[in-house]
């Protein structure tokens, strides 16, 4: 029976197999492009949330510590990653998940600028 199926003309031709492989390749390629776009959008949203979190931490530090007379906020002109124990970022105590993915600079009044690496 196997011999009849293999040699008896029942089965797939080379052309049918190649067409099936080509269709599969197109589907995989389009799925990969959609997935890449999804990753870029997700990372952009994550970067925006990180910026908002840093802004909120700076505002909390200004409200609770600087205005209370317990500290000062030094301006950072050159963007850099915020890490634990960062002397330029005394508000880092209000942040979780350090170091940050993006680099930040800020002014004395709490205006924040963000520079993030490209998503690959």
Buried (B, 14 or more C-beta within 10 A) or exposed (E): EEEEEEEEEEEEEEEEEEEEEEEEEEEEEEEEEEEEEEEEEEBEEBBEEBBEBBBBBBBBBBEEBBEEEEBEBEEBEEBBBBEEEBEBBBBBEBBEEEBBEBBBBBEEEBEBBBEBEEEE
